[in-house]
Amino acid sequence: MKRLIHGCAFVCVIVLAAIGQAGAQMGPITMPIVGPGGQLSPIAVSGLKNLGGDDDHRVGSVFVGTLRRDLELSGFFRLLDPHAYIEDPQQSGFELGQFNFADWRSINADFLVKGSVNASGGGVKLTAYLYDVAGQRRMMGKNFTGDAGDVPRMARRFADAVLEAATGQKGPFDSKLAFVSTGSGRFKEVYTQSIDGQDLFKLTDNPTINLFPSFDRSTRHVLYLSFKSMAPALYLADLQLGREARIDSPHGRVIGGTLSPDGEQIVAAIERNGITNLYLLTRDGGEIRQLTDTSGINVSPAISPDGATLAFTSDRSGSPQIYLMSLAGGSPKRVTYSGDYNTTPAFSPKGDKLAYQSRNSGRFDIFTIPIGGGDPTQVTDGNGSNEYPSWSPDGRYLAFSSTRGHNSRIYIMMVGNRKIISALTEGKGNDSCPAWSGWLGE
């Protein structure tokens, strides 16, 4: 009986910790920078020149507003106040040689974004350039076509290109964040949104608990755990077709799982009589093989970006620790040795590191560790309880939930300097279980 109670308690810690309290109605999602920053590069984002069909500048303003938001969130730039701009974008040009760099040097801009928009003929044609002000040169440019609804994504893709031109590495903004929130009522629901807070989409809408979303690489599919049939089960949602399939197991209760990068396989945590083991399943729920076989607890599976390696939490050593094993089978290798409760591992995009949560003095903090083992690095500051880390597709940021603001919120951290950007709903609900997708593609 003691063993059964201990096992069930261990399994339920992760599930029950995510259930939280009832919340108020969900409001706009904001992501102000709240952490300490280093030296930021001043950048000016000029209005787009109207080449037709955007006389009220509505389309151009959407692009500029989204781009400014993303560049601010990147943590690399300081956005210059448009009121300080000298030139009128409708009177000057946007191509090299059509405007005066001195106007932008005078307000101390290092970088400058200029461009044009044509919204006539039922579509949108948009051009944007990034300029090096001191060097008086064009660093890169992009042309976009689509309709008015595509303009925010055009801005996110351009923000990614700005970061690549300025830092040598593509930005993370053309991606999605899935998370769980009580912001729309008393129940836990799964949402997706863009990193800048736009495109909020409520994936689940049922009077129960929904947890642990995960994307495949294509971001077409989301796997999540739900109690909507009274018993826990996994559901694989096809976002493109708007339908989903339930994943059950004859071995016991499915209490968690993750989706492989190619979307073709699922690793499920299945509990029976206080014992939980991991199984490799097809995307339809068919069993491929049993991965772990212990009389304890094996939970929180995560699959490496190449689809070859599994990370998970197990108490086989006496306390919950992180282990690695081949998805093809074999003996697990223990990775963590410090901390008495380590769980929710997440692979970095390169597959060379794990982020995870570790308990210290009754609170969780986020750590990273090389997959080969070694000394872990604490990346959160011990403020509140910090849980459920998830890497950005470029590997420079971590999303995680934290109670540092009393209610649980989703925060985004720059891993290199531990600068924190907050993404929170303006309500009294709780947000948790973030999952950061890969890039959406062209």
N, C-alpha and C positions, 0 to 999 in steps of 0.2 A: 504493500500500500504506500509506503514512503517513497519507493522508487516511482510509482505511478504518479503520485502527487508532484514529485520533483520534475518528472518529465513533462507533465502537462503544464506546470508553471513555467518551465523554460520555453516551451512552444508558445504559450500564450503571452509571454512578455512582449514579443515583437508585435503580435496581433493587437493585444489590448492597449499597448502604448500608442498605437495609431488611431484608436477609436476616439479618444479625446472627449471634449465637451460639446454641447449644442452651441450653435452660433446664430448671428444675426444675418440679415440679407447681404448678399455680396455687392460690393461697390466697385468703383474703378480700381484697377491694379496699378500701383505706382512703384517706381524703383529708384528712389533717391540714393545718391552715394552718401554713405554714412561713416565709412571708415577712413583712416588716415591714408593720404596719398603721397606719392613722390612728386618729382618734377613733371608737370604736364605740358604738352606742346600746344601753344595757342593755335586754334584753327577757326577760320571764318567760313561760314556756309552761306553763300549769297543766294538770293532768290533766283528762280529759274526765269530766263527770258521767254516771254510768250511769243511763239511763232505762229499762233493761230488757235482759236477755240478755247483759250483759257484767260479770257479778259478779266474775270474776277479773281484770277490766280488761285482758284480753289485747288486744282490738281497740283500745281507747283508747291502750294503750301503744305499739302499732305506729304509730298516727297521730302521737302526741307525739314518739316517737323519731325518726321520719323527718323531721318538721317541724323539730325542733331541729337535726338534722344539716344540713338544707338551709339554714336561717337562719345557722348557723355558717359554712357554706361560702360564703355570699353575700358575706362580707367587710364587711357593714354593721352587724352586730349582735354584742353580747357576751351570751351566754346566761347567765342567772343560775342559780345552783345551786339545784335544787329543795329541798334540805335547808334552805334559808333561808326557804322559803315559810311564811307564818303560817297560812293557812287550809287546810282540808280540802276539796277540790273536791266530795266526795260529801256534805258537809254544807252547803255554800254554793250559791248559784245561779250562773248564767252569763249571764243577761240583765242589762241595765242596770238598776240599782236593787236587784239581788238579792245584791250583795256590797259590800264596803267598800274603796274605792280607797286608803284610808289604810294598809291592810295591805300594799299594793304600793308605795306611796310610801316606806314605812319601810325597804324593801330597795333603794330607789333605782332602781326600774324606770321606764323611759321608756314602754315598750310592754308590753301584756299580751295574751296569747291565752287565751281561755276557750271552752269549748264543751261539747257533750253528744253521747252516742252511744246508739243503740238498736239492739241486735243480735238482737232477737227476730224470729220469723216467717220465718227463713231468709234474711234480708237485713240490710243495714246502712243506717241513717239517721244521718247525722252532721251536726252544726251546729258551726261555728267562727266566733268573732268576734275582731277585733283592736280593742283599746282604747288610747286615749291616756290614760295615767295622770294626768299633770299637768292635762290639760284635762277629765278625767272624762267622756269622750265615747267613743262607739263610732265607729270610723273606717270599718269595713266588716265584712261578714259573708257567709258562704257556707253553703249547704245542699248536701249530697251524698247520693246514694243508690247502692247497688251491693251487692256481696257482700264477704266478708272479704278476698278477694284484691285488691280494688280500693282498699283503705284506703291503702297506700303512695302510690298515685297521687293520691288525694284530698289527702294531705298535701303532695305536690309542687305540685299546683295551688293549694293554699292558700298555700304559700310564695311562689309567683309573685304572688299577689294581695297578700300582705303587702308585698313589695317595691314593688309598684305604688302601694299606699296610702302607704307611707313615703317613697318616692323619686320617685314620679311616673312610673315606668317598670316594666313587667311584668318579673318575674324569668325566669330561663332554665331552671328545673328540670323543667318538664313537657316534656322533650325526651330524646333519646338520644345516646349517644356510641358510634361504631364505632371500633375500633382493631385493630391487629395485635399478636399476642403469641406468644412461645415458652413461655409459662408452663405450658402443659399438656404439653409434650414438646419434642422437638428441632426441630419444624417450625413455620413461621409460619402461624398460623390467625387468622381474622377473628372478632371478638367484638362484641357490642353490649351496652350496659348503660345504666342510668339514671345521671345525673350524680353522684348520691350513692352509687354503688357497688352498688345493688340491681339485681335483674332481669338478672344476667349470663346471656347467651345465646351459645352457640358456634355461629356461622353456618356455618363450614367445619370439616370433619373429614376430612382426607386427608393422606397422607404426602408433602407437598411444600410449596411456598411460595405463599402467598396474600397479596396486597398491595393497597394504595391503595383502601380502601372509600370510596364516596360515596353520599349519600342523595339522593332526590328530595324535594320540599317536603312531600309527604304522609307521608314516612318509611315508606311501604309497600315501597319498592324500594331495594335496595342493589346498586350496581355494584362489582365488584372484579376484580382481575387475578389469575389463577392459572396455575400450571404443572402442574396435575393431569393434563392430557392429554399431558405431556412437553414440549409447546411452549406458550409463553405465549398466553393468550386472555382476553378479558373474559367475565364471567358476570354476568347480570342476575338477581338473586334477588328473588322475590316473597315477602315475609315473611308476608303474609296467607294465601296459598295453599300456602306451603311448597314451592315449586318454582322452578326457574331455567332460563335459556336461555343458550346459549353464543353469543358474538359473535366471528366470524372476519372475515377480509378477504382477498380475492384479491390485494391489493396488497402483502402481506408479513406480517411478524410484528406482531401487536398487542402493544405493550409498555406501554400505559397508556391511561387514558381517564377521562371524568367524565360524570355524568348531568345533564341539564338540569333546572331546578327543577320543570317540569311532568311530568317523567318520560317524555316522549315522544321525546326525542332523546339521542344520545350523541356526544360528541366523542372520537375515538380517535386515539392516536398510533401510527402504523404505520411500521415500520422495514423497509427493503430495501437491501441492499448498503451499509450504513453511513450511509444517508440516512433521516431520519425526518421525515414530514410529518403534518399533522393533517387528519382527514376528519370531516365531519358525517354521522352515520348515523341511521336510524330506530331505535327501541327494539328492533326485530327484527334489526338489523344491515344493513339495506338502505342503500346509499349515496345520500345526498342531494347532496353536493358535496364537492370537495376544497377545503380552506380555506387551506392554505399550499402553496407550490411552490418550495422552495429546494433547493440541493444540500448543505445542512447539516443541522442538528438542530432540530426543533421539538417540544417536549414539555411536560409538566405543564399541560394545559389546565384552565381554570376558567371557569365561566359565571356571569355577573352574575345577581343575584336576579330581574331583569325578563326574563331569558332573551335579551337583545339583544346582549350584548357578551361577547367571549372574551378572556381573559387567558392568556398562555402564555409559555414560555421558549424563546428562540431564540439561536443563536450567529451569526446573520447579520451582526452587527457585529464579530465576532472573538472575543467572549467571551459566555458565557451571560448574557442580560439579559431583563427582563420587557417584553412588548409587549401592546398592546391592539388589537383589531380588531372590526368588526361581525360578528356571527354570520351575517349575510346575505352577507358577502364584502366585499372592499375591501382597501385598503392598511393594513398594521399600523402602529401608532404606538409608538415606543419610550418607555417610562416611566422605567426606571432607568438612571442613568449612573454612580453610584458603586458600588464593589465589583466584583471581577473574576469573581464567580460568583453570580448571583442566580436563584433558582428557586422552585418550589412556590407560586405566587401563590394568594391566597384573597380573594374579595370580602367586604367587610363587608355586613351585612344591608341597609343603606341603599344599597349600591352606590357609595358615595363614596370608599372607601379600599380599598387592597390591603394584606394582610399577606403577607410572603414571607421566605425565608431567604437570607442573604447571607454569603459566606465572608470571614473576616478572620483572617489569621495561621493558616490551616489549620483553623479552626473556623467553624461556622455560628452566626449569631445571627439573631433574628427582628426584622424591621423593618416599619414601616407607612409608606405613602406615599399621597397623594391620587391619584385616578385621572387627574387632569389633569397629574400630574408635580409636581416640586418637590423640596424637601429631605426625605429619608427620616428617620424617627425610629426609633432603636434602642430596643426595648422589653425585650429580655433583657440580662442583665448580663455576658455573656462567660464565665459559669461553665458549663463543659462545652460540648458541641455541641448547639445548639438548632434543631430542624427541624420541618417539616410543620405550619405554623400552620393553625388552623381557628377561625372566629368562632362565638360563641354566638348564638342567635337574637335576643337583645336588643342585641347589639353591644358589651356592656360587658366581655366576657371573651374570652380566646384560649386554646384548647387547643393544646399543642405537645408534642413529645417532646424529651427532654433527657438527656444523659449526666452531668449534674451530680452524680448519686449513683452514678457509675461505670456501672452498668447503665442502659440506656435506659428511662425511665419517661415516663408522660404527666403533664404539669403543666397547671394552669389558672391563668391570670393575669388580674387586673383591669387592663385596659389603661390606665385613667385614672391609677392610682398605682403600677402595676407590682407590685402585691402578688401573691404567688404562693401558690396552693393546690395541693398535690400529690395526685395520684391514682395509687397504685402498687399492684402485686400483691406479696404477701408471699412472694416466691420469688426465684429466681436467673435468671428469664427476662428477656427484653427486650420492651418495649412501644413501639410506634411508629405512625406513620400515623394520627393521630386524625382523625375526621370528625364534626363536631357537627351534629346534625339541626336542623330547624326545630321549632316547637312541635307537639305531637301533636294538639292540638285538643280539643274538648269530647267 
